Amino acid sequence: MSDTTIPSRAASPSLRRLASARSISALMLREMATSYGRSPGGYLWAVLEPVAGIALLTLIFSTGFQSPSLGVNFPIFYATGLVPFLLFTDVSGKVALSLLYSKPLLAYPAITFVDALAARFLVNLFTQFFVAHAVLIGIMVLFDTHLTPDVAIVAEAMAYAALLALGVGVFNAFAFCRFPVWQRAWSILTRPLFIISGIFFTFETIPRPYGEALWFNPLIHVVGLMRQGFYAGYEAEYVSRIYLTLLPLGLMTLGLVFLRRDHRDILNNS
């Protein structure tokens, strides 16, 4: 058999990176075509739909919460909690299903499980970034929030939300395939996150011992950092950047190690 028919294991790192980039690009295009359709309007609707949903929820909850824990405007207080929360839940969920979604394509040697994970992560992360911009800028334009966001801190909070989504998503990509019951269990276990992630309150208002327990919810840290970026006088001293870095990196490392070892068996048996 000719050496040109099968990529050599000794190929240079630059050629391997180029091949991986091409695979990721192709998978991203497939993701966008199948999820949003081939017309630009499909992707636009994918952005506008969650924006409209957030706007509706903001309107509903603002009638019952006239005085937010920070600032004078409930919509922006609510949005600064909901936007990073939705980024985490949407992106981590899509990444977790990457291998099942791309299973037919992973039979080709040119496409690896890492390519599938990266493609789904990037497409859905960009979508959530567009949603975040639309929601937050829209509220700032429509309401007199009296806020001047610190763009660097806001970007840092969104980056940590993305890293957390990637770490959890990669680990669950392994766990969902290896232990199918975990997908149902994860769905049940994470339902309270909407209530306990600081969307409606600040961490400082939680009485002991509940506050000490909720500290281990990484979304509490992400939301706190996000609000620190919007509210100049708010210092989220409880936020641990070390925790927000080591936890997702640890989960991602575990997921990649297990997938590298077992992904062929997982795909053949799933």
N, C-alpha and C positions, 0 to 999 in steps of 0.2 A: 504493500500500500504506500502511496506517495506520502512524503512527509508534509506536503502542503494541505492534506485533507483533514488532518487533526492538529490543533494548536499544540505546539511543543511546550512541555513543562518547563523547558529551559529558556522560554521566550524572555526577552528583556522586560524589566519592570515597566518601562515606558509603553511598550506594546500591550502589556497586560492591562495597564491603566486605561489606555485608549479603547481596548476592547470592552472593558467594564463600563466606560463612559458611554459607549455606543449602546450597550445593552440597557443601561439605565434610561437613556434618552428614549429608546424604543418602548420600554415599559411605561414610561411616563406618558408618552403619546397614547398608548393603549389605554392607560388608566383614564385619561381625560376623555378619550373617545367613547369608552364604554360607560363611564360615570356621568358625563355631561353632554354627550352627543358631539357631533362633528362641527356644529355651528357655534360661533362665538356666543350666541344668545344662551346656549345651554350652560356654559360656564358662568355667564353673567347671572343667570338665575340661581346657580349654585351659591353665589355670593349673596345675592339679594334675599334669598329665602331665609337664611339664618339671621340676616340683618333685620328683616321684618319680624321674625320671631322674637328676637331680643327686644326690639322696640315695643312689641305688644306686651311682653312680660314686664318690661320696665314701666309701661303705662299702668298695668294692673297693680303691680306691687307699690308703685308710687302713691296710689290712693290710700294705702294702708300704712305706709311708712313716710309720713310727712317730714320727720326730722331724722336725718341720717346720723350715724355715729361720728362722721367726719363731714365738715363743710356744711353747705346750706342747700345742696341740690341732691335729691335722692337718685335721679336717673344716672348721674355720673358715678355716684358711690356704688350703685348696683352694678353698673357696667364694668367698673374697674375690677370687680370680683368675678363677674360672669365671663368676661372675654378670655382671660387666661384659663379659667375652668373649662370652657368649651373647647379651647385649643387643645388642652390635654386630653379630654375625653374623646374628641373626634379623631385626632391624629393617632393616639395610642390604640384606639379601637381599629382603625384602618390598618395600621402597621401589624397588629396582632393577627389579622386575617390575610396577610400578604402571601404566605406560602399556599394556603388553600385557594386563594384567588388566582394565583399564577401557576398553580400546579402543572397544567398541561405544558407550559413553556419551560419549566425547569427540567424537563427531560432532555433539552438541548444542552450540550456541553458548554456552549458559549454563554449561557445564562446561569448565574449562580443564585443561591438563596440570598446572598448579600445584595445583589442587584435588585431583586424583588423587594426586599425590605427598604432599600434606599429610594427606589422609585415611588413607592406608595407614601413614604415619609415626606419626600420633597413636594409632590403634587398637593397633598392635603395640608401641608404646612403653609405653602404659598396661599392656598385658598383661605385658611384661617387668618393669615396676616391681612389679606384684603378685607375680610370681615371685620377684624379688629380696627383697622383704619376707618372703615366706613362708619362703624358704630361710635367710636370715641370722638372722631372729628365731627360727626353729625350732631352729637349731643353738645359738644363745645360750641358749635355754630348756633344751634337752636335755643340753648339755654345760657343764661348768665351765671356761669358756674363760679366765677371769681377765682379761677385756677390757672396757673402757668406750669404745665407739666415739665419735669426734668426728663428730657428725651433719653438721656443716657441710662437713667435708672429704669425707665419704662422699657427700653430695649433690653436691658439686663433681665428684667422680670419675664419678658416674653421668651428670651433665650433659655432661661431656666425651665419655663413651662414646656418649651420644645424639647429640651434635653430629657426632662422627666417623661414626656410622652414617648420619646424614642426608646429610653431604657425600659419602661414598662411594656411598650409594644413589642420590642424584640424578645423579651423574656416570655411574654404571653404567646408570641408566635410559636415558640417551642412548646409551651405548656398546653396550648389549645390543641395542637396536633398530637402530642404524646399522651395527654390525659384529656380526652374530649369532655369529661364531666366538669373540668375546670372552667370551661367557657361559661357554662350555666352558673357555676358557683361564683365566678368573678362578677357576672352580671348582678347577682343577688347581693354580694358583699359590697359593691360600689354604689348601690342605689342611695345610701345615706350621704354620699359625698356632697351632693347639692346642698344639704343642710349644714354639714359640719366643716365646710371648707372656707368659711368666713365671708361668704357672698353677702349676707345680710347683717353682719356684725364685725367688730374688730376683735382680735385675739385678746386684747387687754380686758374686755368686758366679760370674758368667760370666767366664772368662779372656779376655785379649786374644789376638788381635784380634777375636774373635767378639763380645765385648761392644760394641765400637765400631760394628760393623755392625748389631747388633740394636737399637742406640739409635734407629735410624730407623724401627723398627716402632712406630707410635703406641700400640699396645695395651700395650706395655711400660710406657709412661708412665701410661696409665689404670690399669693394675693396681697399679703402684707407688703412685700417689696413693690408690687405694682402700685399700691396706694401711697407708699412713700414717695414714689415718683410723681404722683399727682398732687399730693397735699404737702406743701412746703414745710408746715410745722409738725408733721407727723414723722416720728422716728420709730420704725418697727424694729426695736432692739432685739426682739426674740428671733428675728430671721437669721438662720444659719446658712451661709453660702457654702460652707463645707458639707453640710448635710445635703443640700440641693445639688451638689456636685458628685459626692461619693455614692449616694443611693442610686441614682439612675445609671452611673457608670458601672457600679457593681452588678445591677440587674442586667444591663446590656452585655457585660462580659460573660456572665453566667449563661445568658441566652445564646450568645454566639459560640461559646465553647460547646454547649450541648448540641446546638444545631450543626456545627462542623463535624461533630462525632456521629450524629444520628440522623441527619436530614434525609439521607437516601432511604433508610428504613422507614422513617416517618412518612415520607411521601408515598412510598410503595404500599404502606399499610393503612393510610388514612383514606 
